[in-house]
Amino acid sequence: MQMSVHPFHQLFEQLGLACDDQSIAAFIKANSPLDAQVQLEDAPFWTPAQAEFLREALGEDADWAEVVDALSLALRAPA
């Protein structure tokens, strides 16, 4: 089975967030650094629906998992 590769901006669109480059950078800056002990889907800035989408994407190793992992890394990077 071939997995789709989603660009970073599509993840933000899927989460109902602004998905232009400036908005993505602002979101990451506003919510970083995310503590290493906090699972991405448990971060306090998600709505319940967003958290559930992230949980499912990671738990099912869905085609979104790779870009969700990239978001997690971006949020954990030092400023």
NORQUIJO-V995460 format. One line per field, one symbol per residue. ss: DSSP state (A for helix, B for strand, O for the rest). phi: phi as a letter, one per 30 degrees, with the letter a starting at -180 (. if undefined). burial: b if it has 9 or more other C-alpha atoms within 8 Angstrom, else e. A space follows every 50 residues. Layout:
ss->???
phi->???
burial->???
//
This chain:
ss->OOOOOOOAAAAAAAOOOOOOAAAAAAAAAAAOOOOOOOOAAAOOOOOAAA AAAAAAAAAOOOOOAAAAAAAAAAAAOOO
phi->.dcdccdedddddddicebdedddddddddccddeddcdedcdddddedd ddeddddddchdddeddddddedddcddd
burial->eeeeebeebbbbbeeeeebeeebbeeebbebbbbeeeeeebebeebeeeb bbbbbbbbeebbbbbebbeebbeebbeee
//
